[in-house]
Amino acid sequence: MEEIKNNFIKLLQIVQKEFNNLNNDEIISLLKGEAKLEIIIKSKSKRKNIKSNIDFDKIETELRVLKSREQGIELLNKYFTSKEQLEKFAKILDLPILKGDKIELIKKKIVEATIGYKLRSNSIQNK
């Protein structure tokens, strides 16, 4: 019984928080019966929860030993099937990803962060 009471209190707190977002005109319309309240339950996040069995550490290790950017892109194509998975991997690598970034750009950013810097460094040292 106590759990039901606590859950009810939490629900009332959520409703109160939403009421605080109403302006005076909306409140007056509700009181006059000119408007009605609707409760719509939505997920807080617009993104799907990405549940995967991807071993990000393994992929990062594999990327860092590759000798070309092309091999890196091929590896990413092998392991990742969605933009969301690539974004998650980029986040793990602390790479800045913008919402509007396309899949290919995210792959390029990942490859540059894991392989590209090494290739640039080697070419500079060899000159």
N, C-alpha and C positions, 0 to 999 in steps of 0.2 A: 504494500500500500504506500509505503514511504517513497518508493521509487517512482510510482505513478504521480504522486504529489510533486516530487522534484522535477520530473519531466514536464508537468503542466506549468509549473512556475517558469521553467526555461522557455517554454513556448510563449507564455505571456510576455516575457522579457523581449523576445524576438518581435512580437507584435507591437509592443510599446516602442521599440527602436524604429520600426517602420512608420508608426504614427508620428513620430517626431520629424519625419521627412515630409509630412504633409504641410501645405501652406494653409493659411486661414480660409481662403475661398474653398478649398477642397474639404476642409472640416465642416464649414457651413453647409455645403452641398450635401454632405453625408447626413448631417443633423436634420436637414429639411426633407430628406428622402429623395433628393434629386440625383444622388449618386449612390453607388453601392460598392461595397468592398468585395474583392475577390482575393483568395489566397492561391498563389501559384508557386508551386515548389519547383525550383530550378537548381541545378548543380552550380556551385560557386564558380567552378572553372569551366570555361568554354571548351577546353581541350579534353580529349579523351585521356584517361589514365593509360599510360603506356606500361603494360606489363609484358616484360619480355625476359627471355633467358639469355640475353646477349651478355657475353663476358667482355665488358668494356676494357678492362685491364689487358686482357689477352690481345684484343684488337689494337690497342695503343702500342703494345710491345711489338706486334707484327709490323705495324706501320713504321715504327722507328728504325727497323733494320732494312727496309726496302731501299733500293738504289735509284728509283725514278718516281717522278710525280705520277706517271701513267700507271705504274704498279699500285700506287696508293689509291688512285681512283678505282681501279679494278677491285682492290680489296674492299673498299667501302661499298661498291656495288654488290659484292658477294654477301656482305653481312647485313646491310641496311636496306629495308624495303619501304621505309616511309620517311617523310620529312621530320616527323616528330622524334623518331629514333635518332636521326642525325643531329637534331637540335639538342637532344639529351646528351649525346656523346660530346658535342661541341661545348656544352655547359660544363661537363666533367673536365674538359681540357682548358677551361676558363677562357674560352674564345667568345668575343662579342658577336652575337647573332641578332640581326634585326628581324622583326616580324615579317617584313616584306622580302627577305632573302629567299631566293629560289634554291631548290635542291642542289643544283650544280654549283652555285656560289658557296653554299655551306660546305660541300665536299672540297672545293678548292681551298677554303679557309682551313679546314682540318688538315689537308695535305700540306699546305704551306707551314702550318704550325708544327707538324711532326716530321716532315721530310724536307720541305723546301728550304728551310733555314740552313740545314746541314749541307745541302747541295750548293747553296750560295757561298757558304763559308769555305767549302772545299775548293770551289772555283776561284775564290779570291786568294786562298793560300797557295794555289798552284800557279798563279801568275807572277 
